[in-house]
Amino acid sequence: LKELKEKNIRTGLVSSASQKNLTDLFINGLNVNPEDLFDVIAHGETTANKKPSPEIYEWVLENLKLPSSACLAIEDSPRGLESASKAKIKVLITPSKLMIDENFDDAITVLSDLGDENKPFELISGNSFGFKKVDYEFLNKVHGLQQNIKY
């Protein structure tokens, strides 16, 4: 996320969690204010309909002032995949352990996690293009050449 910020890439956070739970997770669990990382934050109370409705993603697109074709969602569940896909956003999946056996056929790529320098991700399906971690270059390649990445 810091790399995307440095490159002036607008980012949005889409979560079904309540605003309080989401803020607590970031501040207490990760020791960071989510508003420092994301340009737009949508939580469980932002829209009337929850995932798998596309409404929450459509709200984020509107507030980022971006078309769906300029965006890439990183999701971890079938409901998230369905929600983003219905909003016409390409989706990269990093499934939780509870979701690993779910159907993610509509995702462009499925990875074990985001990977890092010391522990590369494992490719579950799709194409890793030889990358070992999710960073700006990987996102740009996965989303499509010559396009800016927004997620």
C-alpha positions as CSV (number, residue, x, y, z in Angstrom):
1,L,0.0,0.0,0.0
2,K,2.8,2.4,0.8
3,E,4.3,1.8,-2.7
4,L,0.9,2.5,-4.3
5,K,0.7,5.8,-2.3
6,E,4.2,6.8,-3.4
7,K,3.1,6.3,-7.0
8,N,-0.1,8.4,-6.4
9,I,-2.3,5.4,-7.1
10,R,-5.7,6.0,-5.5
11,T,-6.8,3.1,-3.2
12,G,-10.1,2.1,-1.7
13,L,-10.9,-0.3,1.1
14,V,-14.1,-2.4,0.8
15,S,-15.1,-4.4,3.9
16,S,-18.3,-5.9,5.3
17,A,-17.0,-5.3,8.8
18,S,-18.6,-2.5,10.9
19,Q,-16.7,0.8,10.9
20,K,-15.8,0.3,14.5
21,N,-14.4,-3.2,14.0
22,L,-12.5,-2.1,10.9
23,T,-10.9,0.8,12.6
24,D,-10.1,-1.3,15.7
25,L,-8.5,-3.9,13.4
26,F,-6.2,-1.4,11.8
27,I,-5.4,0.7,14.8
28,N,-5.2,-2.0,17.5
29,G,-4.1,-4.9,15.3
30,L,-1.9,-3.3,12.7
31,N,-1.0,0.0,14.5
32,V,-2.0,2.1,11.6
33,N,-4.9,4.5,10.8
34,P,-6.7,3.1,7.7
35,E,-7.3,6.7,6.5
36,D,-3.5,7.0,6.1
37,L,-3.5,4.1,3.7
38,F,-6.7,4.4,1.7
39,D,-8.3,7.3,-0.1
40,V,-11.8,5.9,0.3
41,I,-13.1,3.5,2.9
42,A,-16.4,1.6,2.7
43,H,-17.5,-0.5,5.6
44,G,-20.6,-2.6,6.4
45,E,-22.8,0.4,7.1
46,T,-21.8,2.4,4.0
47,T,-24.4,1.0,1.7
48,A,-27.9,-0.5,2.2
49,N,-26.9,-3.8,0.6
50,K,-24.0,-6.0,1.6
51,K,-21.7,-8.2,-0.5
52,P,-22.4,-10.0,-2.8
53,S,-24.3,-7.0,-4.0
54,P,-22.0,-4.7,-6.1
55,E,-23.4,-1.6,-4.3
56,I,-20.4,-1.2,-2.0
57,Y,-17.9,-1.4,-4.8
58,E,-20.0,0.9,-7.0
59,W,-20.0,3.4,-4.0
60,V,-16.2,3.2,-3.8
61,L,-15.8,3.7,-7.6
62,E,-18.0,6.7,-7.5
63,N,-16.0,8.2,-4.6
64,L,-12.6,7.4,-6.2
65,K,-14.0,8.9,-9.4
66,L,-12.7,5.9,-11.4
67,P,-14.2,3.5,-13.9
68,S,-14.3,-0.1,-13.0
69,S,-11.9,-0.9,-15.9
70,A,-9.2,1.1,-14.1
71,C,-9.5,-0.9,-10.9
72,L,-8.4,-4.2,-9.4
73,A,-10.0,-5.7,-6.3
74,I,-8.1,-7.9,-3.9
75,E,-10.6,-10.2,-2.2
76,D,-10.5,-13.2,0.0
77,S,-14.0,-14.8,-0.3
78,P,-16.6,-15.9,-2.9
79,R,-18.9,-13.1,-1.7
80,G,-16.2,-10.5,-2.3
81,L,-15.4,-12.0,-5.7
82,E,-19.1,-11.9,-6.7
83,S,-19.5,-8.3,-5.4
84,A,-16.5,-6.9,-7.2
85,S,-17.2,-8.9,-10.4
86,K,-20.8,-7.6,-10.5
87,A,-19.3,-4.1,-10.3
88,K,-17.2,-5.1,-13.4
89,I,-13.9,-5.0,-11.5
90,K,-11.2,-7.5,-12.1
91,V,-10.4,-9.5,-9.0
92,L,-7.3,-11.1,-7.5
93,I,-8.0,-13.6,-4.7
94,T,-6.0,-14.4,-1.6
95,P,-8.3,-16.8,0.1
96,S,-8.4,-17.3,3.8
97,K,-7.7,-20.8,5.0
98,L,-11.4,-21.4,5.5
99,M,-12.1,-20.4,1.9
100,I,-9.2,-22.2,0.1
101,D,-11.5,-24.9,-1.4
102,E,-14.1,-22.4,-2.7
103,N,-14.8,-21.7,-6.4
104,F,-12.8,-18.7,-7.5
105,D,-13.0,-19.4,-11.3
106,D,-14.1,-15.8,-12.0
107,A,-10.9,-14.3,-10.5
108,I,-8.0,-13.4,-12.8
109,T,-5.5,-14.8,-10.4
110,V,-5.6,-16.7,-7.1
111,L,-2.6,-16.6,-4.7
112,S,-1.9,-18.1,-1.3
113,D,-1.2,-14.6,0.1
114,L,0.5,-11.3,-0.9
115,G,4.0,-12.7,-0.4
116,D,7.0,-10.8,0.6
117,E,10.8,-10.8,0.2
118,N,11.2,-13.7,2.7
119,K,8.2,-15.8,1.9
120,P,6.9,-15.7,-1.7
121,F,3.3,-16.3,-2.5
122,E,2.2,-19.6,-4.0
123,L,0.2,-19.5,-7.2
124,I,-3.1,-21.3,-6.9
125,S,-4.5,-20.4,-10.3
126,G,-4.0,-17.8,-13.0
127,N,-0.6,-16.4,-13.9
128,S,2.2,-15.1,-11.5
129,F,4.3,-13.8,-14.5
130,G,7.4,-14.9,-12.5
131,F,6.7,-12.6,-9.6
132,K,7.1,-13.8,-6.0
133,K,5.2,-11.0,-4.2
134,V,2.3,-8.6,-4.9
135,D,3.7,-5.1,-5.6
136,Y,2.9,-2.3,-8.0
137,E,4.7,-4.1,-10.9
138,F,2.9,-7.4,-10.3
139,L,-0.5,-5.6,-10.0
140,N,0.2,-3.7,-13.2
141,K,1.0,-6.9,-15.0
142,V,-2.0,-8.8,-13.7
143,H,-4.4,-6.0,-14.4
144,G,-3.2,-5.5,-17.9
145,L,-0.3,-3.8,-19.6
146,Q,-0.4,0.0,-20.0
147,Q,-3.1,0.5,-17.3
148,N,-2.7,2.1,-13.9
149,I,-3.7,0.0,-11.0
150,K,-6.3,1.0,-8.4
151,Y,-7.6,-1.3,-5.8
